[in-house]
């Protein structure tokens, strides 16, 4: 399936950028974000796109007419990819503070942890953590981690292309979502442990997804990422987003970026929050 056009399109959208140096970008105006949202509406109106993501989890309204069945529980699916975004793509729970408009391409924007951290937790570390041209990770940063699952006979791999499978052209997708704040604390959660995967009941699983961060908020949506700021995502996804933030040791995140089964080495950008009711499902 990796030679399939769909797989190549998804892979191209999510392929990590080369990691070289941190670059701080100037934040764009509200007007640019409005233009991007207008383009998204123009490019999706009357074209049959299903409900989109990310969204404000406190908003229940949505009147997108496309209806699809929610995916099975993740325990009955195969874990196929894990990746992270710098700042939360979703808004809600303990991650409802807007980081600003960012650079217009998905970086330095999104939502951040609203809780308080100690000076020790936010103390600078000596090494670069998951560096890339748009900026690496620093103590106190928020990340949204996506544990992607598929009903296809898939195995953990790079990008959503790993989730499509050879014998299933229309698998169902579920994304188990956990927002973390990275801290300078060796006693915080270990990201390498959080992302471990194994086989249980013949299914690839991520057994260490936090289970103490609130009842997940479930809704019908799509794939995310800033490549969809001005166009609709054609993929149907069942989202399961935990409302509470967990603290993770930043150095363990850095170790994970140096080598993992998913070939991820940095935090991706975020898609603009989708606010148009015609592009949202009812919750």
C-alpha positions in Angstrom: 0.0 0.0 0.0 3.0 2.3 0.4 3.1 2.7 -3.4 -0.6 3.8 -3.4 -1.1 7.4 -4.2 -3.0 7.9 -1.0 -0.2 6.6 1.1 2.3 8.7 -0.7 0.2 11.8 -0.2 -0.1 11.2 3.5 3.6 10.4 3.9 4.6 13.6 2.1 2.4 15.6 4.4 3.9 14.2 7.5 7.6 13.5 6.6 9.8 15.1 9.3 11.9 18.0 8.4 15.7 17.8 8.7 16.9 18.9 12.1 19.5 21.6 12.0 18.9 24.7 14.2 16.2 26.5 16.1 14.6 29.4 14.3 12.3 31.8 16.0 9.6 33.1 13.6 7.6 36.3 13.7 4.0 35.7 14.5 1.6 36.5 11.7 -1.5 38.7 12.0 -5.1 37.7 12.7 -5.9 38.6 9.2 -3.7 35.8 7.7 -5.4 33.2 9.9 -8.8 34.5 8.8 -7.7 34.2 5.2 -6.6 30.6 5.8 -10.0 29.8 7.3 -11.7 31.4 4.4 -9.7 29.3 2.0 -10.6 26.2 3.9 -14.3 27.0 3.6 -14.0 27.8 -0.1 -12.1 24.6 -0.8 -14.5 22.4 1.1 -18.0 23.9 0.5 -20.3 21.4 -1.3 -17.5 19.0 -2.0 -18.5 16.3 0.5 -15.8 16.6 3.0 -16.4 14.9 6.4 -16.0 16.5 9.8 -12.6 18.0 10.4 -10.1 18.3 13.3 -8.8 19.7 15.6 -11.5 21.4 17.5 -12.5 23.1 20.7 -13.5 20.2 22.8 -15.9 22.3 24.8 -18.0 23.1 21.7 -20.7 20.5 21.1 -22.1 22.1 18.0 -21.5 20.8 14.6 -23.6 20.2 11.5 -21.4 18.4 9.0 -23.7 16.0 7.1 -21.1 13.3 6.6 -21.7 10.4 9.1 -19.4 7.5 9.7 -19.3 4.8 12.3 -16.9 5.3 15.2 -13.9 3.1 15.1 -13.6 0.1 17.5 -11.7 0.5 20.8 -8.0 0.8 20.3 -7.5 -2.6 21.9 -9.2 -4.1 18.9 -7.1 -2.3 16.4 -3.4 -2.1 15.5 -1.1 0.7 16.7 0.6 1.9 13.5 2.2 5.3 14.3 3.1 7.6 17.2 4.0 11.2 16.6 3.8 14.5 18.4 3.0 18.2 17.8 4.5 21.2 19.5 1.7 22.8 21.4 -1.7 21.1 21.5 -3.8 21.0 18.3 -7.0 20.6 20.3 -8.3 23.2 22.8 -9.8 22.1 26.0 -9.2 20.6 29.5 -5.9 21.7 30.9 -4.6 23.0 27.5 -6.9 25.9 26.6 -4.4 28.8 26.5 -3.8 30.1 23.0 -0.1 30.3 22.1 -0.7 32.9 19.4 -0.9 32.8 15.6 2.6 31.5 15.1 4.4 31.8 11.8 1.4 31.0 9.6 2.6 27.5 8.8 1.7 25.7 12.0 4.6 26.5 14.2 4.6 28.6 17.5 0.8 28.3 17.5 -1.8 26.0 19.1 -2.7 25.6 22.8 -0.5 25.3 25.9 -0.8 23.9 29.4 -2.7 26.2 31.7 -1.2 24.9 35.0 1.8 26.2 36.9 5.3 24.8 36.8 8.1 25.3 39.3 11.4 27.1 38.4 13.1 23.7 38.7 10.8 22.1 36.1 11.4 24.9 33.6 15.2 25.1 34.1 17.1 25.0 30.9 18.8 21.8 29.9 22.3 21.5 28.4 21.4 19.6 25.2 19.2 20.5 22.2 15.9 18.5 22.5 14.4 17.3 19.2 15.9 20.2 17.2 14.5 21.2 13.8 14.4 24.4 11.6 11.2 25.6 13.3 12.5 25.3 16.8 13.1 22.3 19.2 11.6 21.6 22.6 12.3 23.4 25.9 11.3 22.8 29.5 7.7 24.0 29.9 6.7 23.3 26.4 3.4 21.5 25.6 3.2 18.6 23.2 0.2 16.7 21.9 1.0 13.1 21.2 -1.0 11.0 18.8 -1.2 7.2 19.1 -2.6 6.3 15.8 -4.5 3.0 15.4 -5.9 1.2 12.3 -8.2 -1.7 11.6 -5.8 -2.7 8.8 -3.2 -5.4 9.3 -0.7 -2.7 10.1 2.4 -2.5 12.2 4.2 0.4 13.8 6.0 2.5 11.2 6.7 5.9 9.7 3.8 8.3 8.9 0.1 7.4 8.4 1.3 5.4 5.4 2.1 2.7 7.9 -1.6 2.6 8.9 -3.1 1.7 5.5 -2.1 -1.9 5.0 -1.7 -3.9 1.8 -5.1 -5.6 1.8 -7.4 -2.9 3.2 -8.0 0.3 1.2 -10.5 1.8 3.6 -9.4 1.0 7.2 -10.9 2.8 10.2 -8.6 5.1 12.2 -8.6 6.0 15.9 -6.2 8.4 17.5 -5.7 8.0 21.2 -4.5 11.5 22.2 -2.5 12.6 25.3 -1.2 16.2 25.9 2.0 16.4 27.9 4.1 19.3 29.3 7.8 18.6 29.1 9.7 19.3 32.3 13.3 19.3 33.6 12.5 16.5 36.1 14.0 13.0 36.0 11.2 11.8 38.2 8.5 12.8 35.6 7.2 10.2 33.2 9.6 8.6 30.8 8.6 9.2 27.1 10.4 6.1 25.9 8.3 4.0 28.2 5.1 5.9 27.2 5.7 5.0 23.6 6.7 1.4 24.0 4.7 -1.0 21.9 4.0 -4.7 22.0 1.7 -7.4 20.7 -1.4 -8.4 22.8 -4.1 -10.7 21.5 -2.5 -10.5 18.0 -2.7 -6.7 17.9 0.0 -4.1 18.0 -0.6 -2.0 21.1 0.8 0.9 23.1 0.2 -0.4 26.7 1.6 2.6 28.5 -0.8 5.3 27.3 -1.7 7.2 30.5 -5.0 6.0 32.0 -5.2 8.6 34.8 -5.7 11.8 32.8 -9.5 11.9 32.7 -12.2 10.3 30.7 -11.3 10.7 27.0 -13.5 13.0 24.9 -14.5 11.2 21.8 -15.7 12.6 18.5 -15.7 12.1 14.7 -13.1 14.1 12.8 -10.1 13.9 10.4 -6.4 13.9 10.2 -4.7 17.1 11.3 -1.4 19.0 10.6 -0.8 22.4 9.0 -0.9 21.0 5.5 -4.7 21.1 5.9 -5.0 24.7 7.0 -6.5 25.7 3.6 -7.9 22.3 2.3 -10.0 19.6 3.8 -8.6 16.3 5.0 -10.3 13.3 3.2 -9.5 10.9 6.1 -12.2 9.8 8.6 -10.8 9.6 12.2 -12.3 8.7 15.5 -10.6 10.9 18.1 -10.2 10.1 21.8 -8.6 13.1 23.6 -7.7 13.0 27.3 -8.6 16.3 29.1 -5.8 16.4 31.7 -2.1 17.1 31.0 0.7 14.8 32.2 4.3 15.8 32.9 7.1 14.1 31.0 10.8 14.2 31.4 12.2 16.4 28.6 15.4 14.4 28.4 13.5 11.2 27.7 11.7 12.9 24.9 15.1 13.8 23.5 16.2 10.2 23.7 13.1 9.1 21.8 13.8 11.6 19.0 17.2 10.1 18.5 15.8 6.8 17.4 12.4 5.1 17.4 10.3 2.7 15.2 8.4 5.6 13.8 11.4 7.5 12.5 10.2 10.6 14.2 12.8 13.2 15.3 10.9 16.4 16.0 7.6 17.8 17.0 5.3 18.7 14.1 3.3 21.9 13.6 -0.4 22.2 14.3 -3.4 22.8 12.2 -5.5 25.9 12.8 -8.4 25.1 15.1 -11.5 24.3 12.9 -14.4 26.6 14.0 -16.8 26.4 11.0 -19.8 24.4 12.2 -20.2 23.0 8.7 -16.9 21.3 9.1 -17.5 19.9 12.6 -19.4 16.9 13.8 -22.0 17.1 16.6 -20.7 15.9 20.0 
